[in-house]
């Protein structure tokens, strides 16, 4: 499964299948005052598990770590209610379970994990923990070079998505946990069967984060679960600092010089436009652009027919993230695309610059943990409009010719 981390919606990519349910579990539990519990000597990881931590992330909204009876509890908010629906007791690998515990348990640090979305790969790469990956859902869509090498030498097998999971291979691999995008937990009973085998399934709802830095901050959760919190914090702090610096530079663009921006292209006759307060709209606005539909309210994205969009967005200055590699190929999908001003002025951009032969797209991998790179691309495009930018200066995007 692939997630369109830039915009919150489900859209098919002609190069491969992508669903934009994006995933996550996030945490900010580093560097807090702690109290030692118990007198029995323990490993550093076990001691970390026994120190109560109460912390709120700076931008992420879908997770928290709290202390309960001297133990750390991970809570994940999966829906629209704002109430955490999944809770995990974090216990060191060699620690005994608390008496009368009825909460699902995660033994940390995790040593072997299965990732059922390639968008998780970037977290593990940044944490120097790709050696803990023991399986993926679809090897073809992996972009990370190190991961692809391990796939090719047979170290990382495919196990499919939750609904088609290769149970025989999973039982043989015995991962400490399976990470899956929220809402993709499989048919009823699948998670329960895995739980009986001692293999927890963790659904990750990071795609519900409205702020780009909120989505990136999920690396702290993976850092905690892998005993790499320091690496996660350093990564996020650098990303956050760079993001805010670019946002400050973009804020200096006068309103009259900010280009209007249209997103996406239609899929199966419908144009899915993100909400005005969405992750996507925030990126555009933070980069110095003007999202065409700031008043639009939707959970994720809202569908519109072609006629409505062309009536309201025909004169957009720039058209971002279309599913094509050239203007000619784009027009072949629907000749009406040529009626848009952005098409006629060649201000149409695709996000396929960093792709490999099997369809892996780095936009959907490293873009998850590097929103500052996406922002920098957008700022370069918007601040130079109506001129174009040198294409070798863009990381993820390319202008169609």
C-alpha positions, 0 to 999 in steps of 0.5 A: 500500500502506498500513501499520498502523504502530501494530500489527504484523499484516496487517489490512484496513481497511474504509475502504481496503486496508492491509497491515501490513508496514511498512517502513524503513531506518534510520540514525544516522550524524550528528555522528561523528568523521570522516576526510577521504579523497582530495585532489580537491575535492568537494561537501559531499555528496560529502565526507560520503560519503567520511567513514567513519562508524560509529554505532549508533542509539539505539533502531532495531535494523534498520540500521547504517552502517559504514565500509569502505575509507574508504566508508560502507556501509548495512546493513539487517536484513530478517529474524528472524536479526539478520543484515543481508541488504542492503548498499549502498555510499553514494557521492556523485553525482560521486564515482568508484566504488571499484575492484573494487566488487561492492556495490550502489551508492546515489548520494547525496544522492537527488534523485528518489525513488518511494515505494511506501508512503504511510507514507514520506510523513511522513519527506519532509514532516518533512525538507522534501523532498517536492519529491524525490518523483517518484511514489507507488504509490496517490495516493488514500491520501496524507494530507499536504496538500502531497503531495496538491496535487502529486498533483492538479496532476500533479507526482506520478503513480501507478506502482502496487505492485511487482507491478503497476509501470508500468514505462514511467512508471518508465523515463521518471521515472528515480528515483534509488531506489524505496522499498518496504515490506519483503517487498513487493519484487515478483515474481522478476526485477522488482528485477533488471530495475530494477537493470539500468536503474540504479534501486535498490529499497530495502526498508524493514523499520521495522515490525519495530522493537519500540520506537516510537522505533526506528521513528521513528528511521528518519527519520535514514536518510532524512535521510542519503540526502537530505543533511538529517541535521541536520533529521532529528536535530532532529526525532527528538531532539524526538520522543524527548524528548517521548515520554520525558516522557509515559512518565515521567508515565504511570509514576506511574499506580498499577498498580491504576488502570491500565485493561486494554486490548483491541486490534483487532477480528476480520478474516475470523473471526480476531482478530490479537493482537500479542505482549506484547513488540511495538511495540503492547504497548509503546505501551500499557504506556508510556502507562499501560495494561495490555495484556491478553496480556503473555505472548503470544509471536508474530512480529508477531501471532497469530490467535485465534478469536472465542470464545477472545477473548471468553472472555479479553477480555470484561471489558477496560476499554478497546477500542482501534483498531477498524475502525468510525466508530460503536458502531451501525456496529461492532455491525452488523459482529458483534452479539457486540461488544455483549457486551464491557464496553468496548462497554457503557461506551462505551470503544471508540476508533477511529483514524480521526479524521484521514482525508480523503475518498479514504481517506488516514489520517494515523495511518498517515502522521505516526504513523510519525514521531510516536509521541509523539502516539500516546502522548499520546493513549493517556495521556490516555485511560488516565489519565482512565479511567473518565471520558472525555477531551474529544475535541478533545484527541485527535490520532489517536483518537476515541471511538465513540458 
